Amino acid sequence: EVQLQASGGGLVQAGGSLRLSCAASGFNFDDYTIAWIRQAPGKAREEISCISNSDHTIHYVDFVEGRFTISSDNDKNTVYLQMDSLKPEDTAVYYCHRESTSDWGQGTLVTVSS
């Protein structure tokens, strides 16, 4: 059974940091790209970053580049999203997603207060 377990969300003040984790199991982790996607209240889901676990190619959407850092630990089958300099507009539920499949984690809520 494929599982993607996102964790690490919480309440933080603007300017603060959080690190999200996405623990994966049930598939060959090294073969897939994992993306972090968020959905703010009343808005559509948007992909903010992804990492290829085969060659570690990384992409960021422009409004998080320089503030967020994605990484993966292939030994632990885990993808991380380090989020620094958080802004109130970063408030959203953050999901991890195995690209090219319908597999999603359950989401973890990030709330940034002003």
N, CA, C and O of each residue as an XYZ file, in Angstrom:
456
protein
N       0.836     -1.193      0.000
C       0.000      0.000      0.000
C       0.875      1.248      0.000
O       1.779      1.390      0.823
N       0.591      2.146     -0.935
C       1.328      3.396     -0.995
C       0.853      4.333      0.112
O      -0.346      4.528      0.306
N       1.807      4.905      0.829
C       1.479      5.894      1.859
C       2.415      7.086      1.742
O       3.613      6.940      1.500
N       1.845      8.257      1.918
C       2.588      9.506      1.992
C       2.075     10.233      3.229
O       0.928     10.678      3.263
N       2.923     10.351      4.237
C       2.499     10.942      5.506
C       3.192     12.273      5.698
O       4.395     12.330      5.950
N       2.425     13.342      5.578
C       2.952     14.685      5.762
C       2.815     15.098      7.222
O       1.809     14.805      7.869
N       3.815     15.768      7.725
C       3.782     16.240      9.100
C       4.640     17.491      9.226
O       5.365     17.859      8.301
N       4.548     18.135     10.377
C       5.404     19.276     10.662
C       4.726     20.623     10.617
O       5.355     21.639     10.914
N       3.460     20.658     10.253
C       2.758     21.934     10.226
C       2.512     22.471     11.623
O       2.771     21.798     12.621
N       2.014     23.680     11.673
C       1.721     24.293     12.957
C       1.483     25.776     12.810
O       1.333     26.299     11.706
N       1.450     26.440     13.949
C       1.236     27.884     14.004
C       2.576     28.575     14.245
O       3.317     28.214     15.160
N       2.873     29.556     13.425
C       4.140     30.268     13.563
C       3.902     31.741     13.241
O       3.003     32.082     12.472
N       4.703     32.589     13.828
C       4.586     34.014     13.526
C       5.279     34.339     12.206
O       6.186     33.626     11.775
N       4.850     35.399     11.586
C       5.491     35.852     10.362
C       6.990     36.034     10.588
O       7.420     36.572     11.609
N       7.771     35.574      9.618
C       9.215     35.611      9.747
C       9.808     34.336     10.325
O      11.022     34.135     10.288
N       8.957     33.485     10.852
C       9.413     32.243     11.463
C       9.649     31.143     10.449
O       9.565     31.349      9.238
N       9.952     29.955     10.987
C      10.307     28.811     10.151
C       9.560     27.562     10.595
O       9.180     27.422     11.757
N       9.363     26.678      9.660
C       8.837     25.345      9.920
C       9.509     24.384      8.951
O       9.930     24.776      7.863
N       9.605     23.127      9.355
C      10.084     22.101      8.440
C       9.020     21.017      8.315
O       8.638     20.383      9.299
N       8.561     20.824      7.117
C       7.601     19.766      6.830
C       8.334     18.506      6.394
O       9.401     18.561      5.782
N       7.731     17.370      6.726
C       8.277     16.079      6.312
C       7.202     15.295      5.577
O       6.017     15.393      5.895
N       7.623     14.531      4.606
C       6.722     13.628      3.884
C       7.383     12.257      3.865
O       8.329     12.021      3.115
N       6.876     11.363      4.695
C       7.420     10.014      4.779
C       6.673      9.115      3.810
O       5.448      9.011      3.858
N       7.425      8.467      2.930
C       6.825      7.666      1.867
C       7.088      6.184      2.090
O       8.126      5.794      2.625
N       6.138      5.374      1.673
C       6.313      3.929      1.737
C       5.420      3.263      0.703
O       4.464      3.863      0.212
N       5.743      2.014      0.376
C       4.902      1.248     -0.532
C       5.266      1.352     -2.001
O       4.565      0.803     -2.852
N       6.350      2.045     -2.312
C       6.802      2.145     -3.697
C       8.302      2.410     -3.694
O       8.889      2.711     -2.654
N       8.914      2.295     -4.868
C      10.343      2.538     -4.972
C      10.602      4.037     -5.001
O      10.489      4.684     -6.042
N      10.948      4.568     -3.849
C      11.106      6.006     -3.627
C      12.035      6.650     -4.648
O      11.779      7.761     -5.112
N      13.115      5.950     -4.997
C      14.142      6.536     -5.859
C      13.631      6.813     -7.277
O      14.245      7.589     -8.009
N      12.527      6.197     -7.669
C      12.051      6.301     -9.045
C      11.108      7.477     -9.291
O      10.709      7.722    -10.430
N      10.747      8.205     -8.232
C       9.674      9.181     -8.376
C      10.065     10.584     -7.962
O      10.972     10.800     -7.158
N       9.347     11.522     -8.541
C       9.403     12.917     -8.123
C       8.291     13.164     -7.119
O       7.142     12.781     -7.339
N       8.643     13.806     -6.023
C       7.686     14.163     -4.984
C       7.518     15.679     -4.983
O       8.494     16.430     -5.002
N       6.289     16.099     -4.960
C       5.986     17.523     -4.965
C       5.300     17.931     -3.666
O       4.577     17.145     -3.053
N       5.539     19.167     -3.261
C       4.764     19.808     -2.201
C       3.768     20.735     -2.883
O       4.129     21.562     -3.720
N       2.529     20.576     -2.510
C       1.425     21.346     -3.073
C       0.628     21.918     -1.918
O       0.408     21.238     -0.915
N       0.200     23.146     -2.048
C      -0.557     23.735     -0.960
C      -1.896     24.250     -1.447
O      -2.088     24.548     -2.626
N      -2.810     24.343     -0.506
C      -4.123     24.907     -0.798
C      -4.513     25.857      0.319
O      -4.741     25.450      1.458
N      -4.584     27.128     -0.032
C      -5.012     28.142      0.921
C      -6.539     28.196      0.943
O      -7.190     27.782     -0.016
N      -7.107     28.705      2.035
C      -8.566     28.780      2.122
C      -9.165     29.542      0.947
O      -8.772     30.672      0.659
N     -10.125     28.905      0.268
C     -10.811     29.550     -0.831
C     -10.033     29.634     -2.126
O     -10.467     30.281     -3.079
N      -8.874     28.975     -2.161
C      -8.052     29.053     -3.363
C      -7.784     27.662     -3.925
O      -7.989     26.651     -3.252
N      -7.323     27.633     -5.169
C      -6.984     26.367     -5.802
C      -5.651     25.837     -5.276
O      -4.828     26.590     -4.757
N      -5.460     24.542     -5.419
C      -4.174     23.963     -5.062
C      -3.094     24.496     -5.988
O      -3.338     24.729     -7.172
N      -1.895     24.689     -5.443
C      -0.774     25.144     -6.258
C       0.477     24.377     -5.855
O       0.777     24.213     -4.673
N       1.197     23.911     -6.871
C       2.462     23.236     -6.594
C       3.511     24.287     -6.297
O       3.651     25.262     -7.035
N       4.248     24.090     -5.216
C       5.257     25.074     -4.843
C       6.674     24.576     -5.012
O       7.595     25.375     -5.178
N       6.865     23.265     -4.973
C       8.208     22.744     -5.139
C       8.143     21.248     -5.434
O       7.186     20.572     -5.056
N       9.158     20.746     -6.105
C       9.241     19.302     -6.321
C      10.702     18.896     -6.423
O      11.577     19.702     -6.740
N      10.935     17.620     -6.144
C      12.286     17.083     -6.213
C      12.237     15.695     -6.840
O      11.404     14.863     -6.480
N      13.133     15.463     -7.775
C      13.286     14.133     -8.351
C      14.200     13.322     -7.458
O      15.328     13.731     -7.183
N      13.724     12.182     -7.005
C      14.554     11.357     -6.126
C      15.559     10.517     -6.895
O      16.401      9.851     -6.293
N      15.481     10.542     -8.222
C      16.474      9.814     -9.010
C      17.706     10.664     -9.273
O      18.830     10.174     -9.169
N      17.506     11.935     -9.612
C      18.679     12.771     -9.888
C      18.693     14.055     -9.039
O      19.564     14.906     -9.216
N      17.734     14.189     -8.127
C      17.654     15.336     -7.203
C      17.482     16.674     -7.922
O      17.854     17.720     -7.389
N      16.928     16.642     -9.114
C      16.549     17.888     -9.768
C      15.444     18.543     -8.949
O      14.523     17.876     -8.478
N      15.550     19.847     -8.788
C      14.632     20.585     -7.919
C      13.988     21.736     -8.692
O      14.624     22.365     -9.538
N      12.740     21.993     -8.391
C      12.037     23.146     -8.937
C      11.278     23.853     -7.828
O      10.766     23.225     -6.901
N      11.216     25.170     -7.943
C      10.429     25.990     -7.016
C       9.553     26.943     -7.826
O       9.940     27.398     -8.902
N       8.390     27.231     -7.300
C       7.610     28.323     -7.848
C       8.270     29.623     -7.395
O       8.884     29.672     -6.330
N       8.143     30.670     -8.200
C       8.968     31.852     -7.961
C       8.714     32.508     -6.606
O       9.636     33.077     -6.021
N       7.493     32.441     -6.099
C       7.226     33.187     -4.868
C       7.709     32.499     -3.596
O       7.566     33.062     -2.511
N       8.280     31.292     -3.696
C       8.897     30.675     -2.520
C      10.409     30.515     -2.692
O      11.118     30.224     -1.729
N      10.899     30.706     -3.916
C      12.337     30.522     -4.140
C      13.122     31.498     -3.270
O      12.812     32.687     -3.197
N      14.141     30.963     -2.617
C      14.933     31.766     -1.694
C      14.432     31.715     -0.265
O      15.156     32.087      0.658
N      13.195     31.256     -0.069
C      12.652     31.138      1.287
C      12.444     29.676      1.679
O      12.631     29.308      2.839
N      12.061     28.855      0.722
C      11.792     27.443      0.980
C      12.894     26.595      0.355
O      13.440     26.936     -0.695
N      13.210     25.480      1.019
C      14.220     24.556      0.516
C      13.675     23.143      0.587
O      13.287     22.670      1.656
N      13.646     22.477     -0.547
C      13.201     21.084     -0.584
C      14.423     20.175     -0.600
O      15.446     20.497     -1.203
N      14.299     19.044      0.068
C      15.381     18.071      0.074
C      14.779     16.692      0.285
O      13.614     16.555      0.657
N      15.588     15.679      0.041
C      15.102     14.323      0.280
C      16.201     13.466      0.851
O      17.383     13.674      0.579
N      15.797     12.502      1.644
C      16.712     11.521      2.225
C      16.278     10.166      1.679
O      15.286      9.591      2.127
N      17.026      9.673      0.718
C      16.632      8.426      0.067
C      16.750      7.224      1.001
O      16.079      6.213      0.795
N      17.593      7.324      2.019
C      17.702      6.226      2.994
C      16.468      6.157      3.881
O      16.076      5.077      4.323
N      15.857      7.305      4.141
C      14.678      7.362      5.011
C      13.378      7.453      4.216
O      12.294      7.491      4.798
N      13.486      7.488      2.884
C      12.288      7.647      2.037
C      11.443      8.837      2.481
O      10.221      8.741      2.602
N      12.106      9.940      2.716
C      11.427     11.130      3.242
C      11.857     12.364      2.457
O      13.034     12.555      2.149
N      10.875     13.187      2.146
C      11.121     14.481      1.521
C      10.794     15.564      2.536
O       9.807     15.472      3.266
N      11.627     16.581      2.572
C      11.470     17.677      3.523
C      11.210     18.985      2.779
O      11.614     19.170      1.631
N      10.534     19.864      3.467
C      10.374     21.232      2.968
C      10.690     22.176      4.119
O       9.890     22.348      5.039
N      11.855     22.776      4.054
C      12.243     23.784      5.045
C      11.676     25.122      4.597
O      11.968     25.598      3.500
N      10.873     25.712      5.447
C      10.206     26.966      5.108
C      10.685     28.049      6.054
O      10.428     27.992      7.256
N      11.375     29.025      5.519
C      11.891     30.148      6.292
C      11.216     31.443      5.851
O      10.580     31.504      4.799
N      11.368     32.463      6.669
C      10.788     33.778      6.355
C       9.319     33.650      5.969
O       8.868     34.222      4.977
N       8.599     32.900      6.761
C       7.198     32.651      6.441
C       6.379     33.934      6.493
O       6.638     34.836      7.289
N       5.377     33.979      5.614
C       4.484     35.124      5.501
C       3.052     34.671      5.765
O       2.735     33.496      5.581
N       2.191     35.577      6.188
C       0.787     35.177      6.393
C       0.159     34.539      5.150
O      -0.701     33.666      5.270
N       0.575     34.961      3.985
C       0.020     34.380      2.751
C       0.504     32.960      2.466
O       0.043     32.318      1.523
N       1.435     32.475      3.287
C       1.847     31.071      3.186
C       0.900     30.143      3.936
O       1.038     28.922      3.867
N      -0.056     30.719      4.648
C      -1.039     29.916      5.372
C      -1.814     29.039      4.402
O      -2.420     29.533      3.450
N      -1.791     27.726      4.652
C      -2.429     26.778      3.752
C      -2.298     25.381      4.337
O      -1.563     25.162      5.300
N      -3.020     24.445      3.744
C      -2.765     23.038      3.992
C      -1.743     22.587      2.951
O      -1.919     22.795      1.751
N      -0.689     21.976      3.433
C       0.393     21.527      2.571
C       0.311     20.013      2.397
O       0.216     19.258      3.365
N       0.351     19.599      1.138
C       0.268     18.185      0.791
C       1.540     17.752      0.077
O       2.169     18.541     -0.628
N       1.910     16.493      0.267
C       2.929     15.925     -0.601
C       2.241     14.983     -1.580
O       1.238     14.342     -1.262
N       2.799     14.920     -2.758
C       2.164     14.223     -3.864
C       3.216     13.494     -4.677
O       4.251     14.067     -5.020
N       2.958     12.248     -4.982
C       3.845     11.479     -5.842
C       3.431     11.770     -7.288
O       2.363     11.353     -7.736
N       4.284     12.484     -7.998
C       3.910     12.944     -9.328
C       3.689     11.773    -10.279
O       4.271     10.699    -10.129
N       2.838     12.016    -11.248
C       2.442     11.030    -12.260
C       1.584      9.914    -11.678
O       1.379      8.886    -12.323
N       1.090     10.110    -10.477
C       0.185      9.141     -9.858
C      -0.950      9.902     -9.172
O      -0.978     11.132     -9.183
N      -1.867      9.170     -8.588
C      -2.959      9.793     -7.837
C      -2.713      9.716     -6.342
O      -3.650      9.833     -5.551
N      -1.460      9.522     -5.945
C      -1.126      9.345     -4.525
C      -0.805     10.674     -3.859
O       0.085     11.408     -4.288
N      -1.553     10.967     -2.798
C      -1.401     12.191     -2.019
C      -1.286     11.857     -0.545
O      -1.851     10.871     -0.072
N      -0.541     12.696      0.183
C      -0.568     12.612      1.630
C      -1.813     13.285      2.160
O      -2.594     13.848      1.393
N      -2.006     13.231      3.472
C      -3.243     13.723      4.071
C      -3.231     15.226      4.299
O      -4.276     15.801      4.600
N      -2.105     15.867      4.170
C      -2.030     17.312      4.361
C      -1.667     17.685      5.778
O      -2.046     17.010      6.735
N      -0.930     18.766      5.898
C      -0.581     19.305      7.207
C      -0.787     20.817      7.151
O      -0.359     21.480      6.206
N      -1.448     21.349      8.175
C      -1.846     22.753      8.174
C      -0.724     23.646      8.670
O      -0.148     23.417      9.734
N      -0.427     24.654      7.889
C       0.526     25.680      8.271
C      -0.236     26.990      8.412
O      -0.911     27.434      7.484
N      -0.119     27.599      9.583
C      -0.780     28.877      9.836
C       0.277     29.887     10.243
O       1.011     29.680     11.209
N       0.348     30.978      9.501
C       1.332     32.020      9.781
C       0.581     33.266     10.237
O      -0.215     33.836      9.492
N       0.845     33.670     11.450
C       0.165     34.848     12.003
C       0.983     36.110     11.743
O       2.212     36.076     11.681
N       0.283     37.199     11.597
C       0.971     38.475     11.319
C       1.321     39.214     12.591
O       1.899     40.299     12.535
